Amino acid sequence: MRQVINLNKDWLFVKDTTDIAARVGEQVDLPHTWNAADGHDGGNDYFRGPCLYVKTVKRAELPAADRYYLEIRGANSSADVYVGGTKLAHHDGGYSTWRVDLTESLSDETELAIVVDNSPNDTVYPQMADFTFYGGLYRDVNIIAVNNTHFDLDYYGGNGLKITPVVEGKDAKVEVEVYIKDLTEGQSIRYTITDAAGEAVAGGTGTYTKQTFDINGVHLWNGRKDPYLYTCTAEIVENGTVLDNISARFGCRSYKIDPNNGFILNGEEYPLRGVSRHQDRLGVGNALLPEHHREDIDLIMEVGATTIRLAHYQHDQYFYDLCDEKGLVIWAEIPYISKHMPGGRENTVSQMKELITQNYNHPCIVVWGLSNEISIGGSDDDLLENHRILNDLVHEMDKTRLTTIAAVSMCKMDDPYLLIPDVVSYNHYFGWYGGDTSMNGPWFDKFHETHPNIPIGCSEYGCEALNWHTSDPKQGDYTEEYQAYYHEELIKQLFTRKYMWATHVWNMFDFGADARAEGGENGQNHKGLVTMDRKYKKDSFYAYKAWLVSPEDDPFVHLCGKRYIDRVEEVTKVTVYSNLPEVELFVNGKSVGKKTAPDHFFYFDVKNEGESTIVAKAGALSDEGKIRKVAERNMDYVLREVGAVLNWFDVTEIEGRYSLNDKISDIMKSKRGKLWFLSMGLKIKKKMDANKKGKDKGEKKSGGFEVDLKADGGLMQMMGGFTVLRLTSMMGMMNVSFTKEELLKMNKKLNRIRKPKN
């Protein structure tokens, strides 16, 4: 039978080399990334290049077998495998499993050398996106020892077992297909299906590689309510001896996505309300251990999510297993993102084949994502053809699931790109990137009215928050209070529209985006409901828990703003979240009243005098915090951009005139303001052109953004909600920077322009 030997221990790591003979480096254990520190510290300068991993394998320490395969479960983003100095394989795509047959190259002592490379290129996705492309051997590496006759290890990283259950009334038919190398006369295949208790419920032996079995009185996989799993085992048998064996868990469920009623699971409406997840974390990068995955799934379960969008690439098999076990409904996708590359079509196809082949048996997955925000620069014929090829490929490989895309706000409702997949979702940030929160629900109503037969969902929405605080939250201030307000509004708008097939918060966790320079902690996207180190649940986390978690399962009460103590106002607004029907608030031991709130958001006005202890009670539960009256605003609560040449409070403001602290949309209301903005756009374009020339000369750039900044472009319309200062700070993601002198000069010009009278 096959044996799996883990090779994670004791690799020699040599940075920035393709020389497989290099030996000056450090000893590391896998999983490992070379960007664990610089991948989310800001500056858009994390190392992207080739690195070498070397390990010696002794034949005597391996079990006896006919064939040996090297299994690499994640090497970002391209890799070459050398055995004894000879190159055996190359692989493009950093998020999937792939294998190399080592059999003919093994000796008594064999040196394995793997060159992993996350350098920029124009053929392997992703290359432009708002997250860090961590390099490394960041998942397990194994040797699999097998018989000459074995379940196929060569086809797109799969395990050679494909299980397709179809529910028919109270029963299920389960088609099992296996892929075998070198099955010979006298050998047979033994199939066994067992229930969760390990009892056999179906099976048989024969030589057919495709068999169908009946499960009478099938126990359904029913989401979080009852995520019941069966196990299918296949064995190659000869004269009573098992030569090779594989197994996989599966679930029996039916579902459909209805344009009016949303997601239907096993014949019942099952609203998909959840989050998106990136796989990295602070100080670890993408080199996660099993305990990290378990902590993530526990937090997602606690918030009450019924679905996860696993963005923007294939995640670890262990995490899909956890989703199966917990009953979470999954959107799985490839990293075809942000920028269509004409030379990348082959890579989108290979990554999709790997994603489906390796994950086909997971009952948690219901849709395959074709792309994310790929039309940000508009759709052309090549992009559309690429999507049609992918859509047809998915339906050929998997006739049981649907396809979807995540379109960006600027993608018009009549774009032909929207007609390719089975269902559609949009990434909207009204209320954070331009517009205001009230625009979200009506936009989806308009889409639903325009396309009544296309199921529509929201694949991304979110708002950044760090440890900044205010009693007067405003769009773009990065405070925990504005994020809480934003999500209160979005919850009420999105969760009450039953036609929306799924909603996914962007994001469950803060994540690495080294190009980002905003919010006061560079190198991260801070839209998470939980911090990147998983240590702090922001107030907005509890807004979702209040809506999504039944009080019978996990009753709670949460007092918001506990990190915000010093306050200048005479009367302060206190917000409480709870999934219980009534909350009573106490100030210094005295009740200030009881309130009910059908939307689970409870608001109280409290006199701010001296120091007050605030206690929120709901049933037998309570949560406590403090506020303190101060004469002047505590500047520790005020955003200070790290490395910024100017902060908002350094900007000269003149009553009735514009400044860098004004929103683009307000400046555009003035004729002189429009002219000023156009001149600014020319300056930005000039800087971007200069950067492009530098890139063309071979300068290395990390993964940032390249976008069209025409004044009439869709992205600029979205950015109307930015202040000029915020926009210039964000331009760092596009490798565009401004000096203090340039910004002061801009501000001086704006100070000369009068604001229109209302």
Secondary structure, 3 states (H helix, E strand, C coil): CCEEEECCCCEEEEECCCCCCCCCCEEECCCCCCCCCHHHCCCCCCCCCEEEEEEEEEHHHCCCCCEEEEEECCEECEEEEEECCEEEEEEECCCCCEEEECHHHCCCEEEEEEEEECCCCCCCCCCCCCCCCCCEECCCEEEEEECCCEECCCCCCCCCEEEEEEEECCEEEEEEEECEECCCCCEEEEEEEECCCCCEEEEEEECCCEEEEEECCCCCEEHHHEECCEEEEEEEEECCEEEEEEEEEECCCCEEEECCCEEEECCEECCCEEEEECCCECCCECCCCHHHHHHHHHHHHHHCCCEEEECCCCCCHHHHHHHHHHCCEEEEECCCECCCCHHHHHHHHHHHHHHHHHHCCCCCEEEEEEEECCCCCCCCHHHHHHHHHHHHHHHHHCCCCEEEEEEECCCCCCCHHHHCCCEEEEECCCCCCCCCHHHHHHHHHHHHHHCCCCCEEEEECCCCCCCCCCCCCCCCCCCHHHHHHHHHHHHHHHCCCCCCCCEEECCCECEECCCCCCCCCCCEECCCCECCCCCCECHHHHHHHHHHCCCCCCCCEEECCCCCCEECCCEEEEEEEECCCEEEEEECCEEEEEEECCCCEEEEEEECCCEEEEEEEECCEEEEEEEEECCCCCHHHCCCCCCCCCCHHHCCCCCCECCCCCEHHHHCCCHHHHHHHHHHHHHHHHHHHHHHHHHHCCCCCCCCCCCCCCCCCHHHHHHHHCEHHHHHHHHHHHCCCCCHHHHHHHHHHHHCCECCCC
